[in-house]
Amino acid sequence: MATVILVIHVMLAVALVATVLLQRSEGGALGIGGGGGMGGLMTGRATANLLSRTTAILAACFMATSLLLAYLGGIERKPTSILEQPPAAQPALPSVPTPAQPAAPAPGERPAEPQVPIAK
Protein backbone atom coordinates (compact mmCIF):
# COMPACT_ATOMS: atom_id res chain seq x y z
CA MET A 1 0.00 0.00 0.00
CA ALA A 2 2.86 2.36 0.81
CA THR A 3 4.28 1.82 -2.68
CA VAL A 4 1.01 2.86 -4.33
CA ILE A 5 0.79 5.98 -2.18
CA LEU A 6 4.44 6.76 -2.94
CA VAL A 7 3.79 6.56 -6.70
CA ILE A 8 0.76 8.86 -6.32
CA HIS A 9 2.89 11.20 -4.23
CA VAL A 10 5.55 11.44 -6.97
CA MET A 11 2.90 12.03 -9.65
CA LEU A 12 1.37 14.81 -7.53
CA ALA A 13 4.81 16.39 -7.10
CA VAL A 14 5.43 16.42 -10.85
CA ALA A 15 1.96 17.83 -11.55
CA LEU A 16 2.43 20.49 -8.86
CA VAL A 17 5.74 21.61 -10.37
CA ALA A 18 4.16 21.71 -13.84
CA THR A 19 1.21 23.85 -12.72
CA VAL A 20 3.46 26.25 -10.86
CA LEU A 21 5.63 26.66 -13.95
CA LEU A 22 2.58 27.23 -16.17
CA GLN A 23 1.38 30.15 -14.09
CA ARG A 24 2.21 33.61 -15.27
CA SER A 25 4.79 35.08 -12.96
CA GLU A 26 4.73 38.72 -11.99
CA GLY A 27 8.46 39.19 -12.45
CA GLY A 28 8.70 37.11 -15.62
CA ALA A 29 11.07 34.64 -13.99
CA LEU A 30 9.89 31.08 -14.69
CA GLY A 31 6.29 31.39 -15.83
CA ILE A 32 5.82 29.56 -19.13
CA GLY A 33 2.15 30.34 -19.74
CA GLY A 34 1.44 33.83 -20.96
CA GLY A 35 -1.86 35.58 -20.37
CA GLY A 36 -2.60 36.74 -23.92
CA GLY A 37 -1.37 33.92 -26.13
CA MET A 38 -3.63 31.10 -25.01
CA GLY A 39 -5.47 30.85 -28.28
CA GLY A 40 -8.75 32.42 -27.18
CA LEU A 41 -10.03 29.34 -25.30
CA MET A 42 -10.00 31.09 -21.93
CA THR A 43 -9.27 34.62 -20.90
CA GLY A 44 -6.14 35.48 -18.97
CA ARG A 45 -8.04 35.92 -15.74
CA ALA A 46 -9.90 32.59 -16.08
CA THR A 47 -6.64 30.79 -16.81
CA ALA A 48 -5.04 32.31 -13.71
CA ASN A 49 -8.01 31.29 -11.57
CA LEU A 50 -7.96 27.73 -12.94
CA LEU A 51 -4.22 27.36 -12.41
CA SER A 52 -4.29 28.81 -8.90
CA ARG A 53 -7.16 26.50 -7.89
CA THR A 54 -5.38 23.52 -9.46
CA THR A 55 -2.21 24.44 -7.58
CA ALA A 56 -4.11 24.66 -4.30
CA ILE A 57 -5.82 21.28 -4.83
CA LEU A 58 -2.57 19.59 -5.85
CA ALA A 59 -0.76 21.11 -2.87
CA ALA A 60 -3.46 19.85 -0.48
CA CYS A 61 -3.31 16.36 -1.99
CA PHE A 62 0.51 16.45 -1.81
CA MET A 63 0.38 17.34 1.89
CA ALA A 64 -2.19 14.61 2.55
CA THR A 65 -0.04 11.95 0.90
CA SER A 66 3.01 13.28 2.79
CA LEU A 67 1.22 12.87 6.12
CA LEU A 68 -0.10 9.44 5.14
CA LEU A 69 3.36 8.24 4.14
CA ALA A 70 4.81 9.54 7.42
CA TYR A 71 2.11 7.71 9.36
CA LEU A 72 2.65 4.46 7.46
CA GLY A 73 6.40 4.75 7.97
CA GLY A 74 5.94 5.15 11.71
CA ILE A 75 3.76 2.06 12.07
CA GLU A 76 6.49 -0.32 10.92
CA ARG A 77 9.13 1.16 13.22
CA LYS A 78 10.01 -0.75 16.36
CA PRO A 79 10.62 1.06 19.64
CA THR A 80 14.17 2.30 20.00
CA SER A 81 14.00 3.69 23.50
CA ILE A 82 15.67 1.77 26.30
CA LEU A 83 12.70 2.49 28.53
CA GLU A 84 10.23 0.86 26.11
CA GLN A 85 12.17 -2.40 25.80
CA PRO A 86 11.60 -5.22 28.29
CA PRO A 87 14.60 -5.96 30.51
CA ALA A 88 16.88 -8.67 29.19
CA ALA A 89 17.52 -11.71 31.34
CA GLN A 90 20.86 -11.44 33.13
CA PRO A 91 23.14 -14.44 32.57
CA ALA A 92 24.15 -16.23 35.75
CA LEU A 93 27.74 -15.51 36.70
CA PRO A 94 29.92 -18.50 37.59
CA SER A 95 30.68 -18.67 41.26
CA VAL A 96 34.31 -17.90 42.01
CA PRO A 97 35.68 -19.05 45.35
CA THR A 98 36.91 -16.17 47.47
CA PRO A 99 40.30 -16.50 49.14
CA ALA A 100 40.22 -17.22 52.85
CA GLN A 101 40.91 -14.24 55.05
CA PRO A 102 43.49 -14.68 57.79
CA ALA A 103 42.13 -14.63 61.29
CA ALA A 104 42.60 -11.43 63.19
CA PRO A 105 45.06 -11.66 66.10
CA ALA A 106 43.66 -11.61 69.58
CA PRO A 107 44.12 -8.38 71.53
CA GLY A 108 47.58 -8.31 73.07
CA GLU A 109 48.89 -11.05 70.78
CA ARG A 110 51.66 -10.36 68.33
CA PRO A 111 50.75 -10.77 64.63
CA ALA A 112 52.08 -13.87 62.93
CA GLU A 113 55.29 -13.66 60.93
CA PRO A 114 54.84 -13.69 57.15
CA GLN A 115 55.43 -16.98 55.34
CA VAL A 116 57.74 -15.43 52.79
CA PRO A 117 60.98 -14.08 54.19
CA ILE A 118 61.37 -10.35 53.86
CA ALA A 119 64.82 -8.91 53.20
CA LYS A 120 66.00 -6.64 55.96
N, C-alpha and C positions, 0 to 999 in steps of 0.2 A: 504494500500500500504506500509505503514511504517513497518508493521509486516512482510511482505514478504521480504522486503529489510533487515530487522533485522535477519531473518532466514538465508538468503544468507550470510550476514556478519559473523554470527557465523560459518557457514560451511566453509567459506574462512579462518577464524581464525584457525580452527582445521586443515584444509589442509595445511596452512602455517606452523604451528608448526610441523606437520608430515614431511613435506619436509625439514625443517631445521634440524630435528633430523636424517633424512636419509642421509644427506650429511656427507661425511668423514671429520672429523675435523682434523686440523693440530696437535693439542695437544693431541688428543685421549680422549677428555673430554666426550662429549655426542653423538658423531656420531655413529649411529647404522650400517649404510651401509659401508661395507669395499670395497676397490677398487678391490681386487683380487678374492674374493669369490662370484662373481655374477653369476656364472654358465655359463659363456662364451657367454651370449646373447649380451652383450655390453662390450666394453673395459672400463677400469677405467676412461679414459679421457672422453669418450662419456657419461658415466653415470654422471660425474661431470658437464659436459656442460648441459645435460638435466635437472639435478636437480637445477643448478644455474639459468637457464632460467625459469624453473617452479616457483622457488622462486620469481624471479623478477616479473613475470606475476601475481602471487597470491598477492604479496605485492602491486602492482599497483591497482589491483581490490579491495583489502582490503581498501586502501586509498580512492578510489573512493566511495565505499559504506559508509565509515566513513564521507566523506564530504556530501554525499547525505542525510544521516541520520541527520547530524547537520543542514542542510538546512531545511529539513522537520520538525525538531523539533522547529526551529525558526519561521516557518510560523504560527504555532498554538499558539504562545505566544502572550499575550496581552501586550500593553505598560505598563511599570511599573514606568515610569518617571512622576513626578508631572507636568513637563512642557508640556507633551504630552496629559494630560488628560484635558477635557473641565472643566471650572470652575463650581463648584456645586452652585445651587441656595441657597442664604442665607435665612434662615427662618426669618420672620418678628418678631422683638422683641416686646413684649407687652409694651405699653406706660405706664410709671410710672410717677405719678404726682410728680413734684419737690416741695419741701417745699418753702413757701413764704419767701423771704428775708426781714428782717426788713429795714425800710426806714432809710437812712442815716440822721443824725441830721443836721440841718441847721448850717452854720458857726456862731459861737458865742453862740449857744444853748448848754445847758448841756445835755449829753446823758440820756436817760430814765433809771429809776431804774429797776433792774431785777425783774421779777415776783416772783421768788422763793427767800425767804429770805436767806441771806448769814450770817453765824455765824461770829461775830466779836470778 
